């Protein structure tokens, strides 16, 4: 299927974006125009749009996050073959979960706001959560009173596993998935 090759395309796309950023900032800015290519991740385009010099681009690259996310409904059933939209700033990308309701998104910003939304077959949003990513002395996930989810990453962390549960009220509850964290 097309989606199975997406991860290979993501890696190749990131390598291309990094090469372009290193070779010529002007060329990199030209590639920042909106593209219908669903393999672009939000952070890829942020790196490309960075107006900083090469050192600034390297800082931006160092501050990326790979997220493995598991999606379920309230009954615990996996949201298999479900479209999930990630939005960071003005950039959004859609991904399809596997048969276990899992997907991995590379190159997300390690700090800032990322919206995660579950879409139905017609592309309408059925549930969403706003993640506020920041660095700290521990890795933790806390649901705030205003509905946002504070995700604190241990300084230097570049991978995180989260589980999302689609609630009937249209929200996504979010928790730290400890299975992979314990192995690290």
N, C-alpha and C positions, 0 to 999 in steps of 0.2 A: 504494500500500500504506500501511497504517497507520504503518509505521516511517519512511517518507519524510517524513511530516508531523511526526514526533517532534522534529526539529531546530527547526522553526518553533515548536512547542509549548514546547520547552525555552527558547527566547528569550523567548517571551511569559510563561512561568512564572517565569523569573528576573526579568523586569521587574515582574511582579506582586509577587513576594517582596520585591524592593527597595523598591517603593512602599509596601507594607504595613509594612516595617521602619521606613521614614522617617516614616510618618504616625502610627503608634501601636505602641509596643513590646508593649502588652498584646494587641492584635489579632494581631501577628506570632507571639507565643508560642502563641496558640490555634491557629494554622495548623500548628504543629509536630507535631501528633498524627500517628501513622502513617497513611499513605494508600496505597491500592493503585495509585495513579497511577504508572506506570513512567517518566513523563517527569521526575520529581523527581530531581535529581542530589544526591549526598551533601552538597556544600557549600551548596546552596540551603537544605536543612533546617538545617545548622549556622548559617547566617546568621540564619535565622528564630528559632532557639532561643537565640541570643546574648542573655544577660541584660544586656549592657552598654548604656550610653546611646547616643545617635546617633553620637557620635565612635567608640565601640567598634564599632558596626555598620559604619561606613565603613572602619575598619582591617580588619575581617573581609572586606569586599568587596574591598579593595585586595590582599588576600592570597589571591586565587583563581587557579587555573591552568586553562588549556584544553589538553587532551592529545589529540593525534592519535596513534592507535595502529594498527599494522599487525600482523596475526596470521597466522602460517604454521605448518605442521608441519615436522618435521625434514628432509623431502625438499625443502622450499622451496615447497610448494603453499599457496596462500592458503586460509585458513579462512573461506570465503565463507558468508554467511547463517548465521553461528554466533552463539549467544548468549554474551555476555560480561557477567559480574557485577562491578561495582565496589562495594567496601564501605569506607566511611570511618566509623570509630566504630561507632555503632549503626545507621547508615543505609546501605542498600544499594539499588542500582538496576541494572537489566539493560538491555543494549543489543544490537542486532543488527548484525553487520558487513555491509558491502556486498559486492558481487561480487568485489572485490579484497582482501577480508579486512581492510578499514580501517573505523575509526569515529572519531568525534571526540566527546569528553566535555568539556563546559564546566563551570566552577564547582567544580572539585576543590580541596581545600585545598592551598595552596602549601607547607605544612609539616605533618608528621604522617605517619601510617601509612595506606596505601591498599592493600587486597587486591584483586587482579585474578584472576578465575577464568574458565576456559573451561568451558561447560556442554554436555552432550550433548543430544540431542533429548528425553530424558526429564527434563531439568533437573538431572541428576547432574553433579557437578564432575569434570572429566577432567584438569585441570591448573590450577595456581595459582602466584602469586608474591605476595610481600609487599613493597611499595615503602615505603621510609623516605624521605620527602621533606624536604629542608632547603635553606636558602639558603647560598650561599658566594660565593667569588670567581670561580668558573668553573661551567659546566654540564657535568656528568659523570654517568655511570652505572657503578656498580661492583657486581658480585655479591660478596656477603660470604660468609665461610666458613660462617656459620650458615644460609645459604640465602636471607636477605633481600637485597633489591636496594637499595643506597643511591643515591638520585637527588638530586644536588646541583644546585640551580638558581642561576644567576647572579642576584645580588640585583636585584630589579625585573623579573625574567623572568615573563611571564604566559602563555607558550605553550611547549610542548615536543612533540617528535615522538619516539615510541619504537617499536621493533619487538620483538615477542614471538614466540618460537619454542616451540611445544608439544613437550616432550620425552616420550619413551615412559615415563619414570619418574614422570610426573605433575607435573613442574615446568614452569614457564615461564621460559625464559631471556630476558633483557631487555637491549637495547642502545639507545644513542642513535641515532636515525635522522637522519643528517646532511643528507639532501637538502634539507629545508626550513630547517635551521639555517644552511646556507651562504648561502641567499638573504637571511637577515635581517641 
